[in-house]
Amino acid sequence: MIQNCTNGVYAFDAHFECDGLVALYIIADGGRAAIVDTANNRALPYALGALAELNIPREAVDYIFLTHVHLDHAGGAGLFTQELPNAKLVVHARGARHMTDPTKLLAGVREVYGAEATERMYGSLIPVPASRVLTPRDGDVITLGNRSIVCLDTPGHARHHMVYFDRTANAVFTGDAFGITYPGFDVGGRQSAFPTTSPVQFDPEAMHRSIDRIVSLSPAALYPTHFGEMRGAERIAADLHRLIDAHVKIVSDAKGDLGETLAGLERLFEEEGIRENRPSPSPERQLYFGVELALNAQGLCVWYASKSGAE
């Protein structure tokens, strides 16, 4: 089932791990289309079903925009490229080599998740032919049908992160640069977002700057991969800035200790729920968000160690 968002933007659930965790997007214009992020290989049937529901032939997909190459965003890129014969893969230059040869990327994911979980979530990664890869520079514009998509370098979550500003929809596809949000955490229609600081390239100052850059575009809508449309960029950005600083304080007070950092993040998440009068999430959603907090803690500790080593 697809959601008609606004001005030719459509969202659908990739059903990654469970429902409501990873949203993929279709941008349609003038008989041409693009897909934003791919999740894993198992997301392909849902993408093809969404295209069919919109009466968009596979051959009409011109681009697959990757916000970054973390595998919950890019694990299906090779298979998607195989099945969408005219699509070019658009990815940050720092991440392109991991799409043409995903060996090191997959090894890194195994270090974080373990071999069994990595195989379950991602299976085999298919290399993307270099001839199918585009690596735009910051500010480059890609034309899709009658609209312009601006590619913007937005480090902080990862050095290979880009967001895509659709001028026609006045919307930004934010990947993980503007935090994560889940519908189950909304209160009275008020959306909230939480930073994602997962390993290994978290940079708080860069994340602050990227958030400000996105807000400076005055977008009517934001489309994070986790999960679905957000509105009210300035309000959400203020929360994210506050929470990034809280994350940094937690790991600094813990002096980089992983257990203490995770405990601090769990307290912060609980405090935010109380502050927002948030309903208790489903056990499945709570379990997954526990994984998110553990990854945040790992990323914070990697950052703290690198910062301490530089001093």
N, C-alpha and C positions, 0 to 999 in steps of 0.2 A: 504494500500500500504506500502510495507516495503522498507527500504533503505539498500542496501548491503554496509556496511562500509569497513571492512578490516578483513582478516584472520578469517572468521567465526563469525564476529560480525554483527548483523543486528539491525536496529532501526525502530521503528514505533511509530506513534502518538497515544497517549491514548485518545485524544479528550476530555481532562479535561477542562471543562468550555468553551473553544473554541479551535480552531485548533492552533497547534504550541506552546503550553505552557508546556506540559509534554511529554517527550520522554521516552519510555520503550525500553529495549534492550533484544535481544536474543543472547546468546553465544552458538554456535553449534560446536560439535567436536565428531568424531567417533560414530555417531549415537545417541549421548546423547546431552542434551541441558539444559540450565539454563535461567531464566528470571531475569533481574535486575530491581527492584522496580515494583510497581503494580498500582500506582495511586489509583483510587476508584473502586467500584464494577462495574461501567459502562464501565470500561476499559477491562473487561474480554472478551467480544466478539471480540474486536480488537486483543487481545493477541492470542485467539484461531484461529482467521483468519490468523494471521501472521504465527503461527505454521503450519497450514494447507498449506499455500502457500509454506512453506519450506519443506513440506512432513515430518514433525516431529510429531509423535503420541503424544498424551497427556501423555502416559505412559513413554515416553522417557525423560520427563523433570525431572531431578534429584534434581534441586535446584531452589529456589526463593531467590535471594540475595536482602536484604533490606539495603539500605545505612543508613536509620534511620527511626524512626517510626512516623514522622510527616505525617498526613493523606494524603497529596497530593502525598506521596511516598509509603505509606503503608496501605491506607484505604481499598484496595481490597485484602489484604493478606489472610484473612480468606476464602473468596470466591475462590480465586485462588488456595489455598491449597485444598479446597474441590474438585475442578474440575481437578486438576493435581494430580492423586492418589499416585504417587511415589515421589513427590517433598518434600524435606525438606526445611523449612524456615530458612535461615541463617540471623541472626540479632545480633547486639551488646548485650552483656549480660545485659547492663543497660536498654535496650528497650524490652527485651524478655517478661517480665511480662505484658507489655501493649498489647502484641499480644495474650497471652493466656487468659487475662481478660482485654478487652479494655474499661471497664467502666470508669475508671479515665481519661484515654486518651480522650475519647469522651466528658467527662464533661469539661475538660480543653479547648478543641476546641470550645465548646459552649460558654465559657467565652470570647473567642477572637472574634468569628464570629457571635454569637447569635444562638439561637435554630433553627430559620427558615432557615438560610443560611447553617448551619451544616447539617440539614436534607436534604436540596436540594443537597448539594455537596456529602454527604457521606452515607446517608440512615442508614441502620443497619450494624453494624460491627459484623462480625462473629468471635468468638474466634478460635484460632488455637490450636489444641491439643498439649500439652506439649511434647508428644512423637515425634512430627513432627518438633520440633524446635532445631536448632543447634546454640550454642553461642561460636564462635571461639574466641580465644585470639589474641592479637596483634601479627602479624607475622605468624599465623597459615596458612597452605596451604591446599586448597581443590582441589581434582583432579576431573576434568570433562573430560571424554573421555581421550584424550592423552595430555591434557594441565593442567597447574597448575594455580590456582587462589589464590593470596596472600591477606589475610584479614588484613587491616591496620587501627588501631585506629586513628581517625582524628577529635578530638574535635575542637570547635571554633564556629561552627554553632549550635551544640548540643553536649552534653557530650556522647550521645549514637550514635555517627556518626562513620561509617566505610566506607572506600573506598575499592575497589577491583581491584587489579593489575593483569591483564591477561598477563602472561609472553609471551605467543605465539603471541598475537596481539600487544604486547608492548603498552598496552593501560590501562588507569585507568578509572574506572567507579566512578565518583566523587560525585554523589548526589548533595549536596549543599556546599561541602567543598571547591570547586574551583569556587564559584560564580555562577551566572546565566547568560545566554546569549539567545538572541532571533534572529532568522534569519533576521527579519525586521529591526534590528539595525545594520546590517553589512554594511560597506561602501567599495565598490570595492573589495569585498571578504575578507576584513580585519575584523576579529571578535573582539568583545569587550565583556567584562564580568563586572558584577556589584556584589558587595558582597551582601549576604543575611543575615541579622542580626535579623531575626524574633524572637519573644518570644519563650522560656524564658531563654535560656542558652547561649546566645551570650557571647563570651570571646575573645576579640581582640588579645591578645597575643597568645592564643592557635590557633586561626585562622591563624595568621601569620606563626606559626610553622607547621601547617598542610599543608599549601600551599607550604612551602619550602620542606617539606617531599615529597610531590607529585612531585615537580620539580626534586628532587634528583634522582628519578627513571628514568629520561630522557625519558618520554613517547613520542611515536610518535603521539598518539591521546589521547584526553580526552573526556569522555562521561558524561557530566552533565545531570541531569534529566530535567533541564530547560535550553536549549532545543537543543539536537543534538550535533553532533561531533564538537570538537574544536581542532585546531592544533596551535603550537607555544606557548608551555607551559611557557617558560621563559618570553616572552613579555607580555602575559596575566597576569602572576603572578606579574610582576612589576606594572601593572595597579591596580591589586587587592590590593597589599600592600599599594599603594598610597591612594586608595579609602577607605580602612579600617581606615587608619589614619585620613582621612578627615571626615569619619563618627564619629569617637571618638571626634574630635575637635568640630564638630557641636553640639553634645549632651552636651559636656562639656561647651561650650560657652553659651548654652541655660540653663545650670544648671538643666538639666533634665526635662525641660518644654516640654510637648508633642507637643503642637502646634508649638512652635518655632523650635523644632527639625524637625518636618515634613516639615515646610517651608524651613529650611536649606537643607534638602535632596532634595526637589523639585528644589531648585536653583542649587544644585550640579548636578542633573541629566540633567537639561537644559544646564548647562555649559559644561558637558561632550558631549552632543549632538552637541553643537557648535564647540567644540574642534575637534571632529571627523568628522564634516560636515555630521552628520547623517540625513537621510531623516526623515520627520515627520512620526511616526508610524500610523497605522490605528486607528480609534477611539476605536475599540474593544481592540486592543493591548494596547493603551494608558490608557484605563480604567483599564485594569488588572494590568498594571505596577503601576498605582496609588495605587492600593491595596497593591502591593509589597512594595512601599515606606512607606505606612502607617504601615505595619507590621514591616518594618525595624525601623521606629521611635519608635514603641512600645518596640521592643526588646532592642534598645539602651537605652531607659529610664529605663527599668527594670535593665539593667546592671549598669547604672549610679547610680541608687538608692542603689543597693547592694554594689557597690564600695564606695559610700559615707557613707553608714552605717558601713562599715568595717574600716573606717578611724577615 
